[in-house]
Amino acid sequence: MSSSEAHSHLGALRRLWSSAALLLLLAPPVAGQDMLLDPIIVEQEDEWSGAADRATTQYVSQAELERARTGDLRDLFAGIASVSVGGALPVAQKIFVNGVDMLNLAVTLDGVAQNNRAFHHVSANAIDPGLLKAARADAGAAPADAGPNALAGSVVFETVDAGDILMEGKSFGGNARLSFGDNGNTFTRALTLAGKQGGFEWLGYLKSATGDDYQTGGGETISGTAADLQSRLLKLGFETEGHRFELSAMDLTDDALRRYRANIGEVIGGRPVPELRRYDTVRRNFSLSYEMTQDAGLWDPKVVLGRSQNLIDIPDPELSEGVTTSDTLTVQNTFHLSERDTIVAGLDYYDRSARYNDTDEAYRESAQNVGLFAQARLEPMDRLKLSFGLRADWQDFSGEKGFEGSYDGLSGNLSASYEAIDGLTLRAGYSSVFGGLSIEDNYEFWRSGGWDYAGLETSRARNFTLGADYEAGELRLGGEVFLTEVDNARSFDTNFDFKSRGFNIGATYGWTGGFARLTYSDSEVEVNGGLSDSYAAVDFGAPLGQVLAFEVQQAIGISGWTLGGSFDMALDYDDVPASAEQEIDGYHVVNLFAEYVPASLPDLRLRAEVNNLFDQDYADRATYGADFASIVPLNEPGRTLTVSLVNRF
């Protein structure tokens, strides 16, 4: 290590521990809440937990949420093999569920449908895990109330409320988080404040992560990988006599020099391009909602009005700006037929637009959609659960060169689960989903001069799942086979057929003070009937193959210590098509952590973790381009020691 690097490390550590001293002064000297040990799976934030249409749902556990609060989306989903996150950087991270790009799932944040389209070299769904209280992935057959265009399922994110932050009996409080990672000198600080008075409540959240370029397991420092992320959240709420109103505003920015193609290390032999260019990215989400808090009877309305927006500006070396915006409205009512039987019915609307501007031209596509939906969740007899629904969508689409088109279609779904014997449940699901005409990547609009929109057909997806679950005490076992088919997927002004198939298995086990979770996923993707490489399937899927994730943690008696770790593995992927240039090597990564809560300061938590313990030089399986010799994928950081502390007050 050079003297300048050592000085940088020492300086960052001094800043961390100076701030730590301030947190120690803020820490209360009396006992507070005990440290929350993670349950096997956190489901309480999902009102339809246990319904037949949740059979394939993967919930992010409380431990995973806590671990990811000063990290990124890869940390958030690290324990779930069927949800893969590639790209190494928050601005470039792309999420795949059962091998399908999340662009093809209905994604919501605080109930607001996300646009899901952006420049293909960056993420369309950048989210700071530090502001989340719940996250889940519903793979395959999505219910009708998940929203339009749920071709391969849905992903749901919910941000924290004041009630999640305030300690019992307090009207004001919050938490402060600090962390430092030595690989890239990444310094993260976050502050959450919340208050409640009468029926009013408020919450404010600020986070900043800054640092230097990180080093891979192979010892290479990758320029353009320095952390430079700022995140903000403001929530206001009012609740009275069974009614709740909530206003939420989220803003995330990342403005820094990145690789010329932010999700790729390098393209060998391509046209000459600068090594780096500036990416000024902004992600915003606004939500205004109303709901009843007493779930009973035939009148239980909910209304959500919102806007989501992505801005990706590349001002140098060329002036390029892409903006995608989605304005949405959902109005629904839940009819509680009994304690176990419900019907959700309503309508939703979106107005989506995508535009691209450069020095000479401006391009735009837009779509408006009105949907009517109804979803029944019934338990007609003991041991049997049914969920079935129908939605109708009407879409108006506007493209370049004055193109206008109107389309409509029906979507239906059916899921069933049956407890054949005590503890053993068999389940199946099917959906046929109208996808309409999707808006293209706005950074590709420059090609539109040669597009023939009239030749495009609306897409339709079919999802099939068949699985079983077994539960005995604290042990849960489960698995399913899955198939997702998308007909007439859009690529510029042509259509193609896409397919993802495979299976998932998982096991979780909890005991006093600890838990373990193991998941395994095996998937492959096809385009037009043949195995696909990562380029042909871009924006729809990725060749992931066999992926395994294991995590475990244990509290050590009354000492205040919790120890744990995780193991991530991808096997060699050798079933590549002729269009690919090489097989994809596997990897195995070990991560360890130790956490301490002093008995005298129960609201203070200190944590040390080592990620990529054995310094593996690898790119996550979901990172683009590893099957091409002409592409150097964006490798993950090498061994990284991170120390962090959290103080609740």
N, C-alpha and C positions, 0 to 999 in steps of 0.2 A: 504494500500500500504506500503510495506517495505521501509526502508531508502535507500536500494540499488536500488529499482525500482524507487523511487522518484529521486535519483541522476541521474539515466539513463535518465529519462524523461527530467530533467532540462538540462542535457548535450546536448541532441539532440536538444532541443529548442534553446539553446544558439548557436549551430552550424547553425540552420536554420536562426535565426534572424541576426547573424553576416553576413551570406551570403546575407540576405535581404538588409542590410545596403549597401553592395557593389552594389547590383542591383539598389538601389535608387540613388546612385551616377552616375550610367550609364544612368538612365532614362533622356530623353531629357526634357528641361524645356518648350518647346513650344508645341502647339497642334499638334497631329498627326491624325491618323484615328480614327473615332468613333468606339466604341465597336460594333462588328458584332453581330447583333441579328439573331438568327437562323431562317432560313426559315422552312416551314413545312417539306419538304424533300429536301435534296441536291441531285440533279440529274445531274448537269452540267458536272461532270467528266465522265459521261457515254455517249459515242458518239451515242449509240443506244437508249437512253432514249425515251420512248414513243412508241417504236416499239411493235408489238403484242407479241413478245417473252419476253418482259419485264413486262408483265401484273402481274406476281406474284412476281416480284423483290422487295426486302426489302432493302432500302438504309439507311445507317447509317447517321444521321443528323449531321450538324456541331456542335450542342450543345453536342451531344453524343461523337463525336470525341474529343472535347475539354475536356470534363469530364473525358475521359479515358486516356488522354495523360500521366498522372503519375500513371495510374492504369493498368488494364489487360484486357483480351478479354471479361471477364464477364461484365466489365464496358462498353465496346464498344457496345455490343449487348443488354444491359439491357433494352432498350426501345422496343424491338421487341420480342413478346411472341413466335413467331414461330421459333426463333433461340435461343436455350437454351445452356448455357455453364455451365458445372459442373466440379468439381474437386478442387475448392478453391485456388489452387496454380497455377501460370503460367506454371510450368513444368508438371502439371498433368491435366490441363484444356482440356476438350474435347467438341467439338462443334457439336450440332445436329440441323438439319434443317428439319422441319416437322417430327421430331422424328427419322430422319435418320442420322447416324454417318457421319461426314464430310469425312471420309475415302472413301465414296462412291460417292462423288461429285468431279467434276473437279475443283481443287483449283489452282489459279495462284497468283503469287506475282510479280508485274512489268512485267506481261506477260509471266512469266516462270512457267511452270507446276510443281507443287510440287509432291514429291514422295508419301506422305500421309501414309506411313507405318512406324511404330516404335514399341517399346516395349509396350504392351497393358496397362501397368500401368502408362504410361506417355503420354503426348500430342505429336502428330505427326506434329502439325501445330502451334507451339509456335511463336507468333508474338508480337512485342512491339507496342501497339497502338500509342505511341508517335511519331513514324516515318511515320504514315499514313496520307494521304490527302483524301483518299476515300476508302470505303468498302461497299460491297453489297453482298446479297445472292439471287441467282436466283434459286428458288425452282421448282422442277418438270421437265417439258419438256425443256431441255436446247437446244439452237441452235447448229448447226453443227460446227460453228466456236468457240464454247466454249472449244473444245479439246476432246481427246479420253476419254473413260471410265466415261463419265458424267452420271452415272447411275441414279442419283436422282437430277440432277441440277448442279449448279456451285457456287463457292464463289470466289470473285475477290477482291484483295487488291492492292492498288497503294500507293507507298511511295511519300513523299513530294519532290518537285523540288525547285530549287533556286527561281523561279518566285512566288512560294507560300509563301516564307519567306520574300523576299525583299519588302520593302515599296516603293511606287511609287516614281520614280525619283532617287532612290538610287542604287549604284553599289555594296555596301557592307552593310551587316546587319545580323540580326539573332534574336534569342530569348534565354532567360535563364529561366528555370523552377526549382522551389524548392517546396517540399512538405514534411510534417511530419504527420504521423498518429500515434496517441497515443496507439492504440491497436497493440502491436508488435514493437513499437518504430521504425516504418519504415520511413527511411529518403531517399527521392528520389531527385536526382539532374540530370538535363539534360541541355545540351547546343547545340544549333544549330547555325552554321555560314554558310553564303552563300555569293557568289559574282558573278558579271557578268561584263564582259569586251568585247566589240565588240560582236562577235557571240559566245564567250565562256562563260560558267557558271559552277559553282562548288558548292557543298554543303557537309558539314560535320556535323555529329550528334553523340553525345555521351550521354549515360544515365547510371546511376548506382542507384540501389535500394538495400539497406541493412537494416537489422533490427533484431529483436528477434522473438521468437515464439509468436504467437497470442493466444488470449483467446476467447473461444466460448461464446455464449449467456448463456450457462449453467455454466459459471465460470471456465471451464476446460482449462488449458494451454496445447495446443497440440504441443508436441515436434516434431521437424522436419518441422516446417512451417515458419521458419525465411526467410525473403526476402534476396536473394543474386543473383541479376540479373544484368548483364551488357549487353548493347546493343549498336551497332555501325552501322553507315550507311555512305557511301561515294558515291556521285554521281557526274559525270562529263558529261557535255553536250556541244554540238556545233550545232549551227543552222545558216543556210545561204541560202538565195534565195529559200525558200520553202522546204528545206531538214533539218532534225534533226537527230543527232546521240546522243546516250545516253549510258553511262556505269554506272552500279549500283552494289554495293557490300554491302551486309548486313551480320552482324554477331551477334548472341545472345548466351550468355552463362549463365548457372546456375549450379554452382558447390558447393554442400552443402550436409549435412546430411539430409535425408528425411525419411519419414515412410518407413518401409521395402517394402511395396507395396505403391508407392508414391501417388496413388489416393484413398487409403483406410485407414481409421483410424486404424482398427484392425480386424483380423479374429479370432473369438472365437472358441477355440477347435481344431484349425488346427495344423499342424506340428509345433514344436517349431522353432521360428525364432527370430533373434535380433529385437529389437524395431525399430532401425534406421540402415540405411546403406547409404553410400555415392553415390549420383547420380551426375556424371560429364556429363552434357548435353551441346551440342553445335549445333546450328542451323545456317546454312549458305545459302545465296542465291546470285547468280551472274547473271547479265543480261546485254546483249549488244544488242541494238536495233537501227533500222533505220526506219524512216517513213517520209512521205511527210506531210507538215503542211497546204497545200492548198487542202481542200477536194472538188474536182471537177473533172469532166471528167471521162474518162474510164481508166486512169492510176493513181492509188493511192496506191502504194505498201507499205508493212510493213514487216519487218523482225525482229524476236526476237530469239536470241541465249542465252542459259542460263544453269545454273546448280543449283540444290537445294540439300542439304545434311543435314541429321540428324545423330549425333553421340551421343550414349548413352552408357556411360562407367560406370560400377559398379566394381571398383577395390577391394573393401573390403566389406564384408568378403570373397567374392569369385571374381576371376578374370573373368569378363564378359564384352564383348564389342560388341555392335551392331551398324552397320553403314548402312544407306540406302542412295543411291545416284541416282539422276535422271539428265541426260543430255538431253536437249530438243532443238528443232529447229522448228520454225514456219515461213513459207513464204506465204504471202497472198496478194491479190490485191482486192481493192474495186472498183467495176464498178458503177459509179454514172450515172444511166440511166436518172434521172431527179432530181429535188430538193428533191423529196420524195421517189424515188424508187432506191434501191441499190441491188447489188449482191456481196457478199464476197466469194471468191474462193481461194483455196490454198492447201498446204500440210503441215503436221506436222510430227515430228519424236521424239521418245523418246528412250533412252537407260537407263533402270532402273535396279538397282542391290541392293540386300540386303545381308549382310553377318553377321555372328555371330562367334566370337572367344571366347573360354575359355582356361583353362590351358592345355587341352588335344586335343581339336578338333577345326576344322574350317568348317563352313557350308556356303552355298551360293545358292541363287536363283537369276535369272535375266530374263529380258524380253526386247525385242526390238519391236517397233511398228511403222509402216508407215501408215499414214492416208491421204486420199484425201477428201476434203470437199467443199461444196458450200451451201451458205445460202442466200435466197432472202428475202428482206424486202420491201413490196410493199403496196401502197395505190391505188388500182385500181379504187376507187370511193370515193367521199366524205363520211365520217363517217365510212368507212371500211378499216381496216388494216389487212394485211396478212403477216405471216412470215413462211417460210417453207424451209427445207434443207435436205441434204443427205450427208452422209459420208461413206467411205469404209475404213476398217482397216485390216492390215495384221500383225499378231503378231508371233514372235518366242519366245519360252519360254524354259528356261533351269532350271532344278531342281537338287536335290541331286541324288546321285547314278547314275549319267550320263544320267538322263532323258532329252530328247529333244522332243519338240512338236511345230507344226506350226498350226495356226488357222487364220481364216478370217471371216469377217461378215460385214453386212450393218447396218446402223443406219439411221432413218428418224424421222423428227419432223414436226409438223404443229400447228401453233397458229393463232388465229383470234380474232379480237375485232371489235365490231360494236356499234356505238353510236345510240341507238334506238330512243331516244329523247334527246333534249338538256340536257347535263349534265349526262345522264344515259348511261353507256357503258356495254354491255354484252360481255363476253370473254370465250374462251375455248382453251385448249391446249392438245396435245398428242405427245408422243415420244415412239419409240422403239429403245433401245440402246444396241449395242453389247459391252459386258464387257470383253471379252477375258478371260484369266486365270490370276487371281490376284496373286501377290507375297504375301506370308504369313508374319506374324509377325516374325521378325528374332529371337526374344528371344524364339520362339517355334521350331526353327530348330533342336534342340536336339532330337525332337521326330521323325525326318525324317527317321530314320532307319527302321521304320515300315510302311512308307507311300507307297501307290500304286498310283503314279501319273497317270498311264494309266486309272484309273477309274474316273478321274476328267473330267467334262464337262465345256465348256465355259458358262459364265453367260450372261443373257439377262434381261434387265429391261424394264418395261412399266410404263409410267407416264400419268395420266389423271388429268386435272384440269377443273373446271367449276365455273365461278364466275361473279361478277358484281361490278361496281364502280359507284359512284355518286359524282358529284362535283358541288357545288353552291358557288361561291365566294371563300372565304377562307376555306370553309368546304369541307372535302373529306371523303367519306364513302366507304368501300369496303370489299369484302370477297370472299372466294372460298372454295369449297370442293376439296379434293385431294386424290389421291390413287397412291402409288408407289409399284410396284411388282417386285421382283428380283428372277428370276428362276436360279437354280444351283449356288447359292452363295457358295463360297469356305470356308470350315472349315477343315484345315489340308489336308487330302486326301479324304474327302467326300464332297458331295453337299447337300444343303438344300434350301428351298424356304423361302423368307422373304417378308413381306408386312407391309407397314405403311399406315394408312388411317386416315382421320379426316377432320377438317375444321378450317379456320382462318377468323376472322373478325377484322376490324380496323377502327378507326376514327381519323382524325387530324383536328385541327382548329387553324387558326392563326389570330391574331389581332395586333393592333399597339403596338409594344414593347413586344409581347409575343406569346406563342403558347401552345397547349396541344395536347397530343397524347395518344391514348388508343388502345391497341392490345390485342387480346384474341385468344388462340389456344387450340384445343382439338384434341389429337392424340392418337392412340393405335397401337402397333406393334404385328405382328404375325410371328411365325416360324412354317413351315410345317403345316399351316392351323389352328393353335391354338394360343390363346393369349400367349405371351412370357414374361418370367421374364427377369431381366437384365443380367443374366449369359448366357442364351441361345441366346440372341440377341447381345452379345458383339461384337464390331467392326462393327455392322450393324445398330443398333438402340437402343432405350431405352424406357421403359414404362413411358412416361411423363404425360399423362392425360391432365387435364385442367390447363392452365397457363395463367396468366393475367399480363400485364405491363401497367402502367400509368405514364406519366410524364408531368410536367407543369413548365413554367417559365414566369416571368414577369419583365420587366424593369420598375423602378419607376421613371418616368418623367425624369428630368434633374439632378437628385441627384447623378447619377452614380451607383446606387444600382440595382442589379438584384436578385430577390428571386425566388426560385423554389424548386421542390422536385420530388420524384418518389415513386411509390407504386408497389411492386412486390408480387404476390400471386400465390400459387399453391393450388388447392383444394385437399381434401383427394382422394387418388387413391385406390379404393376398388375393382376394377374389375381385380383382380390379378388371374393368373392361379394357378392350384393345385401345380405346382412345386415351387411356391414362398412360403415363410414361414410366411409372414405377409403383411397386408395392409400398404400403405405408408401414413403417416400423412401429412396434408397440412400445410401451413405456410403463414404468411403475414408480409412483411417487409416494413418499411417506412424510406425513406431517405430525408433529407432536406439540402438545401445549401443557402448561401448568398454570393454574389459576388459584389465587389466594384472597380470602376475605378475612381480615383481622377480626377477632372476636370482639374487640373493643370498638371497632369501626365497621359495623355490619353493612353500611351503605357504601363502603369503598371496596372496589374490586380491582386487583392487580393481576395482570396476565402476561405471560411470556410464551411465545410460540416459535417453533422452527418449521418453516414450510420448505418443501423440497429438501428434506434432510440430507439425502445422498447426492444432491447437486446434479440431478438428471438434466441432460440437454435435450429438450423436447418441445414440440408444439402440441397443444391440446388437440385431441382427435377432431373436434368441431372447428378447428382453425382452418381456413381456406388454403388449398393448394398443395398439400403434402404429397399428393399422388402425381405431381408433375415435377420432373427434374429441372425444368426451366424456372421453377418458382422456389424461392427460399421463404418458407412460411415464417410467420411472426412467432418466434419461440417464447415460451414462458420464462419468468425470472428463475434464476438459479437459487441456491440456498439463501434463505432470507430469515433473519432473526428479527422478530417484532416484539416490542414491549408496549403495553398499553395499560391504561387505568381508567376506571369509570367511577364517578362519585355521584350518588343520588342525594338530593337535598330537598 
